Amino acid sequence: MNHVVLHDVRAGFFLMVGLAMLAFICAVAALSTVLRPDRWADRKPVQF
């Protein structure tokens, strides 16, 4: 492979890795928004 093809393959690889990381971060943010756990300070104490 010549230098240009190798550079394009490497650039495409890093582009795909970057897009996969971005998609993973967006998925985690969406899940945390949908699940919306209660903050510890906002929890009501359990009455026995």
C-alpha positions in Angstrom: 0.0 0.0 0.0 1.3 3.4 -0.7 1.4 6.2 1.8 -1.9 8.0 0.7 -4.0 4.8 1.0 -2.5 4.0 4.4 -3.1 7.5 5.7 -6.8 7.3 4.5 -7.3 4.0 6.2 -5.8 5.4 9.4 -8.0 8.5 9.2 -11.1 6.4 8.6 -10.3 4.2 11.6 -9.9 7.2 13.9 -13.1 8.8 12.5 -15.1 5.6 13.2 -13.6 5.3 16.7 -14.5 8.9 17.4 -18.0 8.5 16.1 -18.5 5.3 18.1 -17.4 7.1 21.3 -19.7 10.0 20.6 -22.6 7.6 20.0 -21.8 5.7 23.2 -21.7 9.0 25.2 -25.1 10.0 23.7 -26.6 6.7 24.5 -25.5 6.8 28.2 -26.8 10.4 28.5 -30.2 9.3 26.9 -30.5 6.4 29.3 -29.7 8.4 32.3 -32.3 11.0 31.3 -35.0 8.3 30.7 -34.3 6.4 33.8 -33.9 9.6 35.9 -32.9 8.1 39.3 -33.9 10.1 42.4 -31.2 12.2 44.0 -30.2 11.0 47.4 -31.1 14.3 49.0 -34.6 14.2 47.4 -35.5 10.7 48.7 -38.2 10.5 51.3 -37.2 8.7 54.5 -38.8 5.3 55.0 -41.5 5.3 57.8 -41.6 2.1 60.0 
